[in-house]
Amino acid sequence: MNGNNRAGLKPGMQVLIVQKKDQSSGALTPGRVKDILTKSLTHHHGIKVRLETGEVGRVKQLLAEKT
């Protein structure tokens, strides 16, 4: 799954984001969603979120929850 749709995201989900400083390299940062910052339902570059660590970026991939 990708992170272009807000409906698929919830606080606590594990995701991979690209931070603004990493956009040119495409480096992804893993983390758990704390806040969803994008208000629109979709965004073609990914929904912007804040991770529990405080890092902000756009969601590129949703990770499967471990059960």
PDB file of N, H, CA, C and O in Angstrom:
ATOM      1  N   MET A   1       0.844  -1.190   0.000  1.00  0.00           N
ATOM      2  CA  MET A   1       0.000   0.000   0.000  1.00  0.00           C
ATOM      3  C   MET A   1       0.879   1.239   0.000  1.00  0.00           C
ATOM      4  O   MET A   1       1.997   1.224   0.514  1.00  0.00           O
ATOM      5  N   ASN A   2       0.360   2.308  -0.582  1.00  0.00           N
ATOM      6  H   ASN A   2      -0.549   2.320  -0.999  1.00  0.00           H
ATOM      7  CA  ASN A   2       1.095   3.562  -0.551  1.00  0.00           C
ATOM      8  C   ASN A   2       0.415   4.540   0.402  1.00  0.00           C
ATOM      9  O   ASN A   2      -0.650   4.242   0.943  1.00  0.00           O
ATOM     10  N   GLY A   3       1.014   5.680   0.604  1.00  0.00           N
ATOM     11  H   GLY A   3       1.879   5.922   0.164  1.00  0.00           H
ATOM     12  CA  GLY A   3       0.508   6.647   1.569  1.00  0.00           C
ATOM     13  C   GLY A   3      -0.180   7.836   0.953  1.00  0.00           C
ATOM     14  O   GLY A   3      -0.153   8.926   1.524  1.00  0.00           O
ATOM     15  N   ASN A   4      -0.809   7.655  -0.216  1.00  0.00           N
ATOM     16  H   ASN A   4      -0.831   6.769  -0.680  1.00  0.00           H
ATOM     17  CA  ASN A   4      -1.459   8.781  -0.885  1.00  0.00           C
ATOM     18  C   ASN A   4      -2.876   9.051  -0.390  1.00  0.00           C
ATOM     19  O   ASN A   4      -3.427  10.110  -0.691  1.00  0.00           O
ATOM     20  N   ASN A   5      -3.480   8.138   0.352  1.00  0.00           N
ATOM     21  H   ASN A   5      -3.032   7.278   0.596  1.00  0.00           H
ATOM     22  CA  ASN A   5      -4.849   8.296   0.821  1.00  0.00           C
ATOM     23  C   ASN A   5      -4.889   8.420   2.334  1.00  0.00           C
ATOM     24  O   ASN A   5      -4.387   7.558   3.055  1.00  0.00           O
ATOM     25  N   ARG A   6      -5.492   9.502   2.806  1.00  0.00           N
ATOM     26  H   ARG A   6      -5.900  10.203   2.221  1.00  0.00           H
ATOM     27  CA  ARG A   6      -5.570   9.775   4.244  1.00  0.00           C
ATOM     28  C   ARG A   6      -6.399   8.720   4.979  1.00  0.00           C
ATOM     29  O   ARG A   6      -6.122   8.400   6.135  1.00  0.00           O
ATOM     30  N   ALA A   7      -7.411   8.186   4.304  1.00  0.00           N
ATOM     31  H   ALA A   7      -7.636   8.446   3.365  1.00  0.00           H
ATOM     32  CA  ALA A   7      -8.309   7.216   4.935  1.00  0.00           C
ATOM     33  C   ALA A   7      -7.570   5.956   5.391  1.00  0.00           C
ATOM     34  O   ALA A   7      -8.018   5.284   6.320  1.00  0.00           O
ATOM     35  N   GLY A   8      -6.453   5.632   4.755  1.00  0.00           N
ATOM     36  H   GLY A   8      -6.090   6.179   4.000  1.00  0.00           H
ATOM     37  CA  GLY A   8      -5.711   4.435   5.106  1.00  0.00           C
ATOM     38  C   GLY A   8      -4.731   4.614   6.252  1.00  0.00           C
ATOM     39  O   GLY A   8      -4.071   3.656   6.655  1.00  0.00           O
ATOM     40  N   LEU A   9      -4.625   5.831   6.787  1.00  0.00           N
ATOM     41  H   LEU A   9      -5.161   6.609   6.460  1.00  0.00           H
ATOM     42  CA  LEU A   9      -3.662   6.117   7.856  1.00  0.00           C
ATOM     43  C   LEU A   9      -4.352   6.349   9.192  1.00  0.00           C
ATOM     44  O   LEU A   9      -5.429   6.942   9.262  1.00  0.00           O
ATOM     45  N   LYS A  10      -3.703   5.866  10.256  1.00  0.00           N
ATOM     46  H   LYS A  10      -2.829   5.385  10.199  1.00  0.00           H
ATOM     47  CA  LYS A  10      -4.184   6.112  11.621  1.00  0.00           C
ATOM     48  C   LYS A  10      -2.970   6.307  12.514  1.00  0.00           C
ATOM     49  O   LYS A  10      -1.913   5.736  12.249  1.00  0.00           O
ATOM     50  N   PRO A  11      -3.105   7.104  13.568  1.00  0.00           N
ATOM     51  CA  PRO A  11      -2.010   7.203  14.530  1.00  0.00           C
ATOM     52  C   PRO A  11      -1.652   5.820  15.066  1.00  0.00           C
ATOM     53  O   PRO A  11      -2.530   5.003  15.343  1.00  0.00           O
ATOM     54  N   GLY A  12      -0.362   5.572  15.207  1.00  0.00           N
ATOM     55  H   GLY A  12       0.352   6.235  14.982  1.00  0.00           H
ATOM     56  CA  GLY A  12       0.121   4.290  15.693  1.00  0.00           C
ATOM     57  C   GLY A  12       0.567   3.345  14.597  1.00  0.00           C
ATOM     58  O   GLY A  12       1.218   2.340  14.883  1.00  0.00           O
ATOM     59  N   MET A  13       0.233   3.642  13.340  1.00  0.00           N
ATOM     60  H   MET A  13      -0.295   4.459  13.108  1.00  0.00           H
ATOM     61  CA  MET A  13       0.627   2.763  12.232  1.00  0.00           C
ATOM     62  C   MET A  13       2.118   2.898  11.949  1.00  0.00           C
ATOM     63  O   MET A  13       2.699   3.971  12.116  1.00  0.00           O
ATOM     64  N   GLN A  14       2.724   1.806  11.523  1.00  0.00           N
ATOM     65  H   GLN A  14       2.252   0.934  11.388  1.00  0.00           H
ATOM     66  CA  GLN A  14       4.126   1.797  11.108  1.00  0.00           C
ATOM     67  C   GLN A  14       4.190   2.206   9.636  1.00  0.00           C
ATOM     68  O   GLN A  14       3.474   1.650   8.803  1.00  0.00           O
ATOM     69  N   VAL A  15       5.049   3.178   9.318  1.00  0.00           N
ATOM     70  H   VAL A  15       5.631   3.630   9.994  1.00  0.00           H
ATOM     71  CA  VAL A  15       5.160   3.682   7.955  1.00  0.00           C
ATOM     72  C   VAL A  15       6.616   3.965   7.600  1.00  0.00           C
ATOM     73  O   VAL A  15       7.492   3.993   8.464  1.00  0.00           O
ATOM     74  N   LEU A  16       6.848   4.171   6.316  1.00  0.00           N
ATOM     75  H   LEU A  16       6.136   4.147   5.614  1.00  0.00           H
ATOM     76  CA  LEU A  16       8.112   4.704   5.820  1.00  0.00           C
ATOM     77  C   LEU A  16       7.813   6.076   5.243  1.00  0.00           C
ATOM     78  O   LEU A  16       6.907   6.218   4.423  1.00  0.00           O
ATOM     79  N   ILE A  17       8.568   7.095   5.662  1.00  0.00           N
ATOM     80  H   ILE A  17       9.305   6.980   6.328  1.00  0.00           H
ATOM     81  CA  ILE A  17       8.369   8.450   5.154  1.00  0.00           C
ATOM     82  C   ILE A  17       9.630   8.939   4.466  1.00  0.00           C
ATOM     83  O   ILE A  17      10.726   8.432   4.708  1.00  0.00           O
ATOM     84  N   VAL A  18       9.458   9.935   3.602  1.00  0.00           N
ATOM     85  H   VAL A  18       8.568  10.347   3.405  1.00  0.00           H
ATOM     86  CA  VAL A  18      10.599  10.652   3.047  1.00  0.00           C
ATOM     87  C   VAL A  18      10.541  12.058   3.632  1.00  0.00           C
ATOM     88  O   VAL A  18       9.542  12.763   3.490  1.00  0.00           O
ATOM     89  N   GLN A  19      11.620  12.453   4.289  1.00  0.00           N
ATOM     90  H   GLN A  19      12.432  11.880   4.404  1.00  0.00           H
ATOM     91  CA  GLN A  19      11.716  13.792   4.865  1.00  0.00           C
ATOM     92  C   GLN A  19      12.126  14.774   3.773  1.00  0.00           C
ATOM     93  O   GLN A  19      12.701  14.374   2.760  1.00  0.00           O
ATOM     94  N   LYS A  20      11.834  16.057   3.974  1.00  0.00           N
ATOM     95  H   LYS A  20      11.367  16.382   4.796  1.00  0.00           H
ATOM     96  CA  LYS A  20      12.158  17.085   2.991  1.00  0.00           C
ATOM     97  C   LYS A  20      13.645  17.048   2.630  1.00  0.00           C
ATOM     98  O   LYS A  20      14.002  17.151   1.456  1.00  0.00           O
ATOM     99  N   LYS A  21      14.503  16.902   3.627  1.00  0.00           N
ATOM    100  H   LYS A  21      14.213  16.818   4.581  1.00  0.00           H
ATOM    101  CA  LYS A  21      15.951  16.897   3.382  1.00  0.00           C
ATOM    102  C   LYS A  21      16.400  15.688   2.566  1.00  0.00           C
ATOM    103  O   LYS A  21      17.483  15.704   1.981  1.00  0.00           O
ATOM    104  N   ASP A  22      15.575  14.636   2.522  1.00  0.00           N
ATOM    105  H   ASP A  22      14.695  14.623   2.997  1.00  0.00           H
ATOM    106  CA  ASP A  22      15.930  13.403   1.819  1.00  0.00           C
ATOM    107  C   ASP A  22      15.205  13.234   0.485  1.00  0.00           C
ATOM    108  O   ASP A  22      15.319  12.186  -0.149  1.00  0.00           O
ATOM    109  N   GLN A  23      14.467  14.247   0.056  1.00  0.00           N
ATOM    110  H   GLN A  23      14.375  15.100   0.571  1.00  0.00           H
ATOM    111  CA  GLN A  23      13.685  14.093  -1.172  1.00  0.00           C
ATOM    112  C   GLN A  23      14.560  13.824  -2.387  1.00  0.00           C
ATOM    113  O   GLN A  23      14.191  13.027  -3.249  1.00  0.00           O
ATOM    114  N   SER A  24      15.712  14.476  -2.466  1.00  0.00           N
ATOM    115  H   SER A  24      16.012  15.123  -1.766  1.00  0.00           H
ATOM    116  CA  SER A  24      16.570  14.273  -3.644  1.00  0.00           C
ATOM    117  C   SER A  24      17.187  12.876  -3.668  1.00  0.00           C
ATOM    118  O   SER A  24      17.361  12.298  -4.741  1.00  0.00           O
ATOM    119  N   SER A  25      17.518  12.331  -2.503  1.00  0.00           N
ATOM    120  H   SER A  25      17.377  12.800  -1.631  1.00  0.00           H
ATOM    121  CA  SER A  25      18.128  10.997  -2.451  1.00  0.00           C
ATOM    122  C   SER A  25      17.082   9.894  -2.369  1.00  0.00           C
ATOM    123  O   SER A  25      17.352   8.752  -2.742  1.00  0.00           O
ATOM    124  N   GLY A  26      15.895  10.226  -1.887  1.00  0.00           N
ATOM    125  H   GLY A  26      15.675  11.153  -1.585  1.00  0.00           H
ATOM    126  CA  GLY A  26      14.835   9.225  -1.744  1.00  0.00           C
ATOM    127  C   GLY A  26      14.983   8.337  -0.519  1.00  0.00           C
ATOM    128  O   GLY A  26      14.314   7.310  -0.409  1.00  0.00           O
ATOM    129  N   ALA A  27      15.863   8.730   0.409  1.00  0.00           N
ATOM    130  H   ALA A  27      16.407   9.564   0.320  1.00  0.00           H
ATOM    131  CA  ALA A  27      16.065   7.937   1.632  1.00  0.00           C
ATOM    132  C   ALA A  27      14.787   7.902   2.457  1.00  0.00           C
ATOM    133  O   ALA A  27      14.150   8.933   2.674  1.00  0.00           O
ATOM    134  N   LEU A  28      14.416   6.710   2.916  1.00  0.00           N
ATOM    135  H   LEU A  28      14.933   5.873   2.740  1.00  0.00           H
ATOM    136  CA  LEU A  28      13.185   6.538   3.682  1.00  0.00           C
ATOM    137  C   LEU A  28      13.489   6.377   5.163  1.00  0.00           C
ATOM    138  O   LEU A  28      14.489   5.770   5.546  1.00  0.00           O
ATOM    139  N   THR A  29      12.607   6.932   5.989  1.00  0.00           N
ATOM    140  H   THR A  29      11.795   7.426   5.678  1.00  0.00           H
ATOM    141  CA  THR A  29      12.741   6.875   7.442  1.00  0.00           C
ATOM    142  C   THR A  29      11.576   6.066   8.004  1.00  0.00           C
ATOM    143  O   THR A  29      10.421   6.423   7.771  1.00  0.00           O
ATOM    144  N   PRO A  30      11.847   4.983   8.739  1.00  0.00           N
ATOM    145  CA  PRO A  30      10.748   4.215   9.340  1.00  0.00           C
ATOM    146  C   PRO A  30      10.290   4.856  10.643  1.00  0.00           C
ATOM    147  O   PRO A  30      11.058   5.546  11.313  1.00  0.00           O
ATOM    148  N   GLY A  31       9.036   4.621  10.989  1.00  0.00           N
ATOM    149  H   GLY A  31       8.412   4.060  10.444  1.00  0.00           H
ATOM    150  CA  GLY A  31       8.528   5.118  12.255  1.00  0.00           C
ATOM    151  C   GLY A  31       7.055   4.846  12.430  1.00  0.00           C
ATOM    152  O   GLY A  31       6.400   4.249  11.575  1.00  0.00           O
ATOM    153  N   ARG A  32       6.546   5.305  13.571  1.00  0.00           N
ATOM    154  H   ARG A  32       7.077   5.790  14.265  1.00  0.00           H
ATOM    155  CA  ARG A  32       5.145   5.127  13.932  1.00  0.00           C
ATOM    156  C   ARG A  32       4.461   6.496  13.894  1.00  0.00           C
ATOM    157  O   ARG A  32       4.978   7.461  14.456  1.00  0.00           O
ATOM    158  N   VAL A  33       3.305   6.584  13.236  1.00  0.00           N
ATOM    159  H   VAL A  33       2.885   5.799  12.780  1.00  0.00           H
ATOM    160  CA  VAL A  33       2.583   7.842  13.068  1.00  0.00           C
ATOM    161  C   VAL A  33       2.081   8.366  14.410  1.00  0.00           C
ATOM    162  O   VAL A  33       1.447   7.640  15.177  1.00  0.00           O
ATOM    163  N   LYS A  34       2.375   9.639  14.681  1.00  0.00           N
ATOM    164  H   LYS A  34       2.889  10.228  14.058  1.00  0.00           H
ATOM    165  CA  LYS A  34       1.828  10.316  15.853  1.00  0.00           C
ATOM    166  C   LYS A  34       0.672  11.221  15.430  1.00  0.00           C
ATOM    167  O   LYS A  34      -0.410  11.164  16.013  1.00  0.00           O
ATOM    168  N   ASP A  35       0.904  12.065  14.405  1.00  0.00           N
ATOM    169  H   ASP A  35       1.783  12.112  13.931  1.00  0.00           H
ATOM    170  CA  ASP A  35      -0.112  13.011  13.922  1.00  0.00           C
ATOM    171  C   ASP A  35      -0.171  12.969  12.402  1.00  0.00           C
ATOM    172  O   ASP A  35       0.850  12.796  11.737  1.00  0.00           O
ATOM    173  N   ILE A  36      -1.369  13.127  11.862  1.00  0.00           N
ATOM    174  H   ILE A  36      -2.199  13.267  12.402  1.00  0.00           H
ATOM    175  CA  ILE A  36      -1.556  13.271  10.420  1.00  0.00           C
ATOM    176  C   ILE A  36      -1.694  14.759  10.155  1.00  0.00           C
ATOM    177  O   ILE A  36      -2.597  15.403  10.689  1.00  0.00           O
ATOM    178  N   LEU A  37      -0.803  15.314   9.333  1.00  0.00           N
ATOM    179  H   LEU A  37      -0.069  14.790   8.899  1.00  0.00           H
ATOM    180  CA  LEU A  37      -0.742  16.754   9.121  1.00  0.00           C
ATOM    181  C   LEU A  37      -1.487  17.220   7.876  1.00  0.00           C
ATOM    182  O   LEU A  37      -1.965  18.355   7.848  1.00  0.00           O
ATOM    183  N   THR A  38      -1.602  16.391   6.856  1.00  0.00           N
ATOM    184  H   THR A  38      -1.214  15.470   6.880  1.00  0.00           H
ATOM    185  CA  THR A  38      -2.327  16.752   5.640  1.00  0.00           C
ATOM    186  C   THR A  38      -3.821  16.687   5.908  1.00  0.00           C
ATOM    187  O   THR A  38      -4.325  15.690   6.426  1.00  0.00           O
ATOM    188  N   LYS A  39      -4.527  17.755   5.554  1.00  0.00           N
ATOM    189  H   LYS A  39      -4.118  18.565   5.133  1.00  0.00           H
ATOM    190  CA  LYS A  39      -5.975  17.809   5.788  1.00  0.00           C
ATOM    191  C   LYS A  39      -6.794  17.232   4.629  1.00  0.00           C
ATOM    192  O   LYS A  39      -7.905  16.746   4.843  1.00  0.00           O
ATOM    193  N   SER A  40      -6.256  17.282   3.399  1.00  0.00           N
ATOM    194  H   SER A  40      -5.353  17.677   3.225  1.00  0.00           H
ATOM    195  CA  SER A  40      -7.005  16.770   2.255  1.00  0.00           C
ATOM    196  C   SER A  40      -7.054  15.237   2.292  1.00  0.00           C
ATOM    197  O   SER A  40      -6.237  14.599   2.955  1.00  0.00           O
ATOM    198  N   LEU A  41      -8.008  14.665   1.583  1.00  0.00           N
ATOM    199  H   LEU A  41      -8.672  15.183   1.044  1.00  0.00           H
ATOM    200  CA  LEU A  41      -8.201  13.217   1.582  1.00  0.00           C
ATOM    201  C   LEU A  41      -7.096  12.474   0.848  1.00  0.00           C
ATOM    202  O   LEU A  41      -6.768  11.338   1.194  1.00  0.00           O
ATOM    203  N   THR A  42      -6.516  13.120  -0.174  1.00  0.00           N
ATOM    204  H   THR A  42      -6.782  14.042  -0.454  1.00  0.00           H
ATOM    205  CA  THR A  42      -5.427  12.501  -0.931  1.00  0.00           C
ATOM    206  C   THR A  42      -4.354  13.539  -1.217  1.00  0.00           C
ATOM    207  O   THR A  42      -4.615  14.742  -1.189  1.00  0.00           O
ATOM    208  N   HIS A  43      -3.154  13.066  -1.490  1.00  0.00           N
ATOM    209  H   HIS A  43      -2.942  12.089  -1.513  1.00  0.00           H
ATOM    210  CA  HIS A  43      -2.063  13.934  -1.934  1.00  0.00           C
ATOM    211  C   HIS A  43      -1.153  13.100  -2.814  1.00  0.00           C
ATOM    212  O   HIS A  43      -0.734  12.010  -2.424  1.00  0.00           O
ATOM    213  N   HIS A  44      -0.844  13.609  -4.001  1.00  0.00           N
ATOM    214  H   HIS A  44      -1.183  14.495  -4.317  1.00  0.00           H
ATOM    215  CA  HIS A  44      -0.090  12.804  -4.971  1.00  0.00           C
ATOM    216  C   HIS A  44       1.356  12.532  -4.558  1.00  0.00           C
ATOM    217  O   HIS A  44       1.968  11.608  -5.095  1.00  0.00           O
ATOM    218  N   HIS A  45       1.924  13.297  -3.629  1.00  0.00           N
ATOM    219  H   HIS A  45       1.426  14.047  -3.193  1.00  0.00           H
ATOM    220  CA  HIS A  45       3.279  13.022  -3.139  1.00  0.00           C
ATOM    221  C   HIS A  45       3.272  12.240  -1.836  1.00  0.00           C
ATOM    222  O   HIS A  45       4.335  11.871  -1.337  1.00  0.00           O
ATOM    223  N   GLY A  46       2.102  11.982  -1.277  1.00  0.00           N
ATOM    224  H   GLY A  46       1.238  12.283  -1.682  1.00  0.00           H
ATOM    225  CA  GLY A  46       1.988  11.257  -0.012  1.00  0.00           C
ATOM    226  C   GLY A  46       1.448  12.158   1.084  1.00  0.00           C
ATOM    227  O   GLY A  46       1.686  13.366   1.078  1.00  0.00           O
ATOM    228  N   ILE A  47       0.727  11.575   2.013  1.00  0.00           N
ATOM    229  H   ILE A  47       0.534  10.594   2.017  1.00  0.00           H
ATOM    230  CA  ILE A  47       0.154  12.301   3.136  1.00  0.00           C
ATOM    231  C   ILE A  47       1.273  12.679   4.108  1.00  0.00           C
ATOM    232  O   ILE A  47       2.109  11.845   4.453  1.00  0.00           O
ATOM    233  N   LYS A  48       1.284  13.934   4.544  1.00  0.00           N
ATOM    234  H   LYS A  48       0.605  14.612   4.264  1.00  0.00           H
ATOM    235  CA  LYS A  48       2.331  14.388   5.467  1.00  0.00           C
ATOM    236  C   LYS A  48       1.949  14.013   6.895  1.00  0.00           C
ATOM    237  O   LYS A  48       0.825  14.255   7.335  1.00  0.00           O
ATOM    238  N   VAL A  49       2.905  13.416   7.615  1.00  0.00           N
ATOM    239  H   VAL A  49       3.818  13.219   7.257  1.00  0.00           H
ATOM    240  CA  VAL A  49       2.681  12.973   8.988  1.00  0.00           C
ATOM    241  C   VAL A  49       3.853  13.381   9.882  1.00  0.00           C
ATOM    242  O   VAL A  49       4.946  13.686   9.404  1.00  0.00           O
ATOM    243  N   ARG A  50       3.597  13.378  11.179  1.00  0.00           N
ATOM    244  H   ARG A  50       2.709  13.130  11.567  1.00  0.00           H
ATOM    245  CA  ARG A  50       4.649  13.524  12.184  1.00  0.00           C
ATOM    246  C   ARG A  50       4.781  12.177  12.876  1.00  0.00           C
ATOM    247  O   ARG A  50       3.789  11.598  13.318  1.00  0.00           O
ATOM    248  N   LEU A  51       6.015  11.680  12.967  1.00  0.00           N
ATOM    249  H   LEU A  51       6.821  12.151  12.607  1.00  0.00           H
ATOM    250  CA  LEU A  51       6.268  10.418  13.647  1.00  0.00           C
ATOM    251  C   LEU A  51       6.380  10.644  15.145  1.00  0.00           C
ATOM    252  O   LEU A  51       6.520  11.781  15.595  1.00  0.00           O
ATOM    253  N   GLU A  52       6.319   9.572  15.915  1.00  0.00           N
ATOM    254  H   GLU A  52       6.205   8.648  15.550  1.00  0.00           H
ATOM    255  CA  GLU A  52       6.464   9.660  17.374  1.00  0.00           C
ATOM    256  C   GLU A  52       7.815  10.234  17.772  1.00  0.00           C
ATOM    257  O   GLU A  52       7.965  10.767  18.871  1.00  0.00           O
ATOM    258  N   THR A  53       8.808  10.126  16.875  1.00  0.00           N
ATOM    259  H   THR A  53       8.686   9.692  15.982  1.00  0.00           H
ATOM    260  CA  THR A  53      10.147  10.671  17.143  1.00  0.00           C
ATOM    261  C   THR A  53      10.238  12.156  16.829  1.00  0.00           C
ATOM    262  O   THR A  53      11.257  12.786  17.112  1.00  0.00           O
ATOM    263  N   GLY A  54       9.162  12.735  16.235  1.00  0.00           N
ATOM    264  H   GLY A  54       8.335  12.223  16.005  1.00  0.00           H
ATOM    265  CA  GLY A  54       9.141  14.152  15.905  1.00  0.00           C
ATOM    266  C   GLY A  54       9.504  14.461  14.467  1.00  0.00           C
ATOM    267  O   GLY A  54       9.375  15.606  14.032  1.00  0.00           O
ATOM    268  N   GLU A  55       9.954  13.468  13.721  1.00  0.00           N
ATOM    269  H   GLU A  55      10.059  12.538  14.074  1.00  0.00           H
ATOM    270  CA  GLU A  55      10.308  13.684  12.323  1.00  0.00           C
ATOM    271  C   GLU A  55       9.042  13.863  11.495  1.00  0.00           C
ATOM    272  O   GLU A  55       8.028  13.212  11.744  1.00  0.00           O
ATOM    273  N   VAL A  56       9.114  14.761  10.498  1.00  0.00           N
ATOM    274  H   VAL A  56       9.938  15.290  10.295  1.00  0.00           H
ATOM    275  CA  VAL A  56       7.973  15.052   9.635  1.00  0.00           C
ATOM    276  C   VAL A  56       8.338  14.691   8.204  1.00  0.00           C
ATOM    277  O   VAL A  56       9.444  14.973   7.742  1.00  0.00           O
ATOM    278  N   GLY A  57       7.403  14.069   7.514  1.00  0.00           N
ATOM    279  H   GLY A  57       6.504  13.840   7.889  1.00  0.00           H
ATOM    280  CA  GLY A  57       7.631  13.726   6.115  1.00  0.00           C
ATOM    281  C   GLY A  57       6.376  13.165   5.481  1.00  0.00           C
ATOM    282  O   GLY A  57       5.332  13.044   6.122  1.00  0.00           O
ATOM    283  N   ARG A  58       6.501  12.828   4.211  1.00  0.00           N
ATOM    284  H   ARG A  58       7.349  12.926   3.691  1.00  0.00           H
ATOM    285  CA  ARG A  58       5.373  12.284   3.462  1.00  0.00           C
ATOM    286  C   ARG A  58       5.453  10.752   3.415  1.00  0.00           C
ATOM    287  O   ARG A  58       6.514  10.176   3.174  1.00  0.00           O
ATOM    288  N   VAL A  59       4.319  10.121   3.647  1.00  0.00           N
ATOM    289  H   VAL A  59       3.457  10.588   3.843  1.00  0.00           H
ATOM    290  CA  VAL A  59       4.255   8.658   3.689  1.00  0.00           C
ATOM    291  C   VAL A  59       4.466   8.091   2.295  1.00  0.00           C
ATOM    292  O   VAL A  59       3.773   8.456   1.345  1.00  0.00           O
ATOM    293  N   LYS A  60       5.431   7.197   2.193  1.00  0.00           N
ATOM    294  H   LYS A  60       5.994   6.901   2.964  1.00  0.00           H
ATOM    295  CA  LYS A  60       5.705   6.509   0.932  1.00  0.00           C
ATOM    296  C   LYS A  60       5.231   5.071   0.964  1.00  0.00           C
ATOM    297  O   LYS A  60       4.914   4.499  -0.079  1.00  0.00           O
ATOM    298  N   GLN A  61       5.177   4.477   2.152  1.00  0.00           N
ATOM    299  H   GLN A  61       5.434   4.942   3.000  1.00  0.00           H
ATOM    300  CA  GLN A  61       4.742   3.080   2.241  1.00  0.00           C
ATOM    301  C   GLN A  61       4.191   2.805   3.641  1.00  0.00           C
ATOM    302  O   GLN A  61       4.725   3.279   4.644  1.00  0.00           O
ATOM    303  N   LEU A  62       3.115   2.032   3.680  1.00  0.00           N
ATOM    304  H   LEU A  62       2.681   1.647   2.865  1.00  0.00           H
ATOM    305  CA  LEU A  62       2.563   1.548   4.939  1.00  0.00           C
ATOM    306  C   LEU A  62       3.189   0.185   5.205  1.00  0.00           C
ATOM    307  O   LEU A  62       3.257  -0.656   4.309  1.00  0.00           O
ATOM    308  N   LEU A  63       3.636  -0.030   6.415  1.00  0.00           N
ATOM    309  H   LEU A  63       3.580   0.653   7.143  1.00  0.00           H
ATOM    310  CA  LEU A  63       4.244  -1.309   6.766  1.00  0.00           C
ATOM    311  C   LEU A  63       3.233  -2.193   7.459  1.00  0.00           C
ATOM    312  O   LEU A  63       2.367  -1.703   8.183  1.00  0.00           O
ATOM    313  N   ALA A  64       3.337  -3.492   7.242  1.00  0.00           N
ATOM    314  H   ALA A  64       4.041  -3.890   6.653  1.00  0.00           H
ATOM    315  CA  ALA A  64       2.418  -4.445   7.863  1.00  0.00           C
ATOM    316  C   ALA A  64       2.652  -4.449   9.383  1.00  0.00           C
ATOM    317  O   ALA A  64       3.787  -4.436   9.859  1.00  0.00           O
ATOM    318  N   GLU A  65       1.558  -4.466  10.106  1.00  0.00           N
ATOM    319  H   GLU A  65       0.636  -4.477   9.719  1.00  0.00           H
ATOM    320  CA  GLU A  65       1.643  -4.548  11.571  1.00  0.00           C
ATOM    321  C   GLU A  65       2.027  -5.958  11.956  1.00  0.00           C
ATOM    322  O   GLU A  65       1.523  -6.921  11.379  1.00  0.00           O
ATOM    323  N   LYS A  66       2.907  -6.088  12.918  1.00  0.00           N
ATOM    324  H   LYS A  66       3.317  -5.306  13.388  1.00  0.00           H
ATOM    325  CA  LYS A  66       3.311  -7.407  13.396  1.00  0.00           C
ATOM    326  C   LYS A  66       2.293  -7.888  14.429  1.00  0.00           C
ATOM    327  O   LYS A  66       1.920  -7.156  15.346  1.00  0.00           O
ATOM    328  N   THR A  67       1.857  -9.126  14.260  1.00  0.00           N
ATOM    329  H   THR A  67       2.159  -9.721  13.515  1.00  0.00           H
ATOM    330  CA  THR A  67       0.869  -9.681  15.188  1.00  0.00           C
ATOM    331  C   THR A  67       1.497 -10.717  16.080  1.00  0.00           C
ATOM    332  O   THR A  67       0.817 -11.295  16.928  1.00  0.00           O
TER     333      THR A  67
END
